Amino acid sequence: MSDPTILTIILNYKTAEMTIKSAEAARVAMQGLPGEIVIVDNDSQDGSYEAISVHVADAGWADTRVIQSGRNGGYGAGNNVGIKAGMADGSRPDYVYILNSDAFPKPGAIKVLYDHLNTTPTTGFAGSYIEGEDEIQHTTTFRFPSIWSELEGAIKFGPISRIF
């Protein structure tokens, strides 16, 4: 049995240089993993698709594809284009890693998530620790929306927040 595959999807919209930088970081972070990267241009119409395609070809990134969404249906729709594209051989990946074009994973960061998913089969979803260029942690998690989480968010009072 082969190792599970991982597909990293990077959505671009008019940020070709930053998207290339994100893909470069992802390539390093995915070293040794059975996976690929797909960069989806979300119908930028500014030359991004062409610039990224030329960079990927010139760099010889055989494990990275650039595809065009055909229309800008928003963030979710753009990522869905990448998910539907799947692996280059037409197969579906075992794992999908969504990477924002303004995010730059550290070496080994994707492998940590991959290893966790492989060793903890009850895990259905894993997210990255996120920090800015200043190395300060960014809070990116939230409770599932409910009347109680909305109340807590509006009050922003320590004792109430700890209760919820």
N, C-alpha and C positions, 0 to 999 in steps of 0.2 A: 504494500500500500504506500502511495506517495504522500509526501507532506502536504498539508492543506495550502492552498494558494491564496495570495492576498493581492487585491487590486487597489492601488492608491489612485484616487480621483482628485484632480486639481481643477477647479473651475476658474476660467479666466474671463474677465470682462474689462477690456481696455487697460490692462495692466501687464503687458507682455514682459517687460523687464523683471518685474517683481515675480511673476509667475515662473519665469525661467529660474530665478534665484530659489524659489520654493521647490521647484522640481530638482534642482541640483542638491539641495539639502535632503530631499526625500530619497534620492538615489543613494546617497551615502547612508542614510538611516535604514534603508532596505537591503544593504549589502548582505549577501548570504541567505536571503529569504527567497522562497519560490514565488515570485510575484512580478508584477508589471505596474507601470504608471500610465494612466491615460489623462491627458490634458484636454479638457473640453473648452473650446472657445464658445462662449455664450452669445454668439452673433454680435461681436464687438464692432464690426464694420469699420475698423480703424487701422487695419493692417496687422493686428495682433496675431491672427491665425497664421498669416504668412510668415511673420517674424519668428514666431515660436516654432513653426514647422521647419524653417530653414535652420534654426539653431539646433533643434533635435537631430536633423539629418547631418549637419556639419559636425556635430559632436559625436556622431555614431552611436547614439543611444538606442540600441536595438530593443531594449525592454520598455521603451516609452513611445506611445502613440499620441498624435494630436488629431482630434476630430472636431468637427464643426457641429454645433447644436442645430443650426438651421433657423432658429428663432430664439429670442430671449424670453423665455417663459418664467424667469426668476431663478433664484438660488436652488430651490428644490428640483425644479424641472431640469435645470442644467446638470445637476448631479445625477438625476435619473437617466439622462442621456448616457453618461459614463457607465452607470451600473448596467443599463441595457446592452451597452456595447460589449461588456464582459472582457474576457481575456482575448488575446490576439488570435488564438486558435478556435475561437467561438465558444469555448466552455465558460461556465459560470464560475466565478471565484468562490472560494470557501468563506473568505472574509473581504470586506470592503472597508477601506480607510479613507474617509473624507478629509481632505487637507485644504484649508483656505489658502488662497494665493498669497496672502500676507503672513503666512505662518512658515516657520523654518525649523523643522524637527532637528534635534541634536542627534549626532551619531548614535545608533542603537536604540533610539526612542521607539521606533515602530516595532522593532524586535521585542521590546519589553511587552508591548500590548499583544503581539502575536503569540509570544510564549505563554502569557497569562491565559489567553483564550484556549490555547492547546492543552494546558495543564488543569484548567478549571472548566470542564465541559458544561457546567450549569450556568456559566456566564453567557448572557445573550448580547451584551453591549459593553464596550469598554471605551473610555475617553482618556485623552492625554492630559497631563499636567501642563499648564500653560503659564509661561512667564514672558514678560516683555524684554526688549533689548537691555533694559536696566536691571534685568534678572529679578524683578519683583513679580510675585505670583499674581496672575489675573484670575478673578473669580468668574467662572463660566458656567457654573451649575446652578440649577434652580429646582424648586419643587414642582411637581406636576400641578398645573393650575387647578385651584378649587376655590370655593368661597373662603375657606380658612386661610389659604396662602395669600389670597388677595387682601384679606383683612390684616394679616401679619405684615404684608408689604406696605400697606397704607399707614399702619401704626408706627412701624420701625422703632419698637420699644423692646429693649433687651430681654426683660423677663417674659414678655409675650412670645418673642422669637424663640427663646429656649424651650418654651412649652410646645411650640409647633415644630 
